[in-house]
Amino acid sequence: MANREQLKKRISLGLSLAQVIVQASLVYLAYKQYKLSKDY
């Protein structure tokens, strides 16, 4: 029973981490596009 709780915690932690990574990469890509459009 305790194992399941631990697994749930780990999964939610992994999901929030994945969300942060996705958001960071989106911001990075948007920034790159912005810089490219400013250069032209």
matplotlib code that plots the C-alpha trace (Angstrom):
import matplotlib.pyplot as plt

x = [0.0, 2.8, 4.5, 1.6, 1.6, 5.3, 4.7, 2.0, 4.3, 7.1, 4.7, 3.4, 6.9, 8.0, 4.9, 5.6, 9.3, 8.2, 5.9, 8.8, 11.0, 8.3, 7.6, 11.3, 11.9, 8.8, 10.2, 13.6, 12.1, 9.9, 13.0, 15.0, 12.2, 12.0, 15.8, 15.7, 12.8, 14.6, 17.8, 15.9]
y = [0.0, 2.4, 1.5, 2.7, 6.0, 6.4, 5.6, 8.2, 10.8, 9.8, 10.0, 13.4, 14.6, 13.3, 14.9, 18.3, 18.0, 17.1, 20.2, 22.4, 21.0, 21.4, 25.0, 25.9, 24.4, 26.3, 29.6, 28.8, 28.1, 31.2, 33.3, 31.8, 32.7, 36.2, 36.7, 35.3, 37.6, 40.6, 39.8, 39.9]
z = [0.0, 0.9, -2.3, -4.4, -2.6, -3.2, -6.9, -7.2, -5.6, -8.0, -11.0, -10.1, -9.5, -12.9, -14.6, -13.1, -14.1, -17.6, -17.6, -16.6, -19.3, -22.0, -20.9, -20.8, -24.3, -25.6, -24.2, -25.7, -29.1, -29.0, -28.0, -30.9, -33.4, -31.9, -32.3, -35.9, -36.9, -35.3, -37.3, -40.6]

ax = plt.figure().add_subplot(projection="3d")
ax.plot(x, y, z, "-o")
ax.set_aspect("equal")
plt.show()
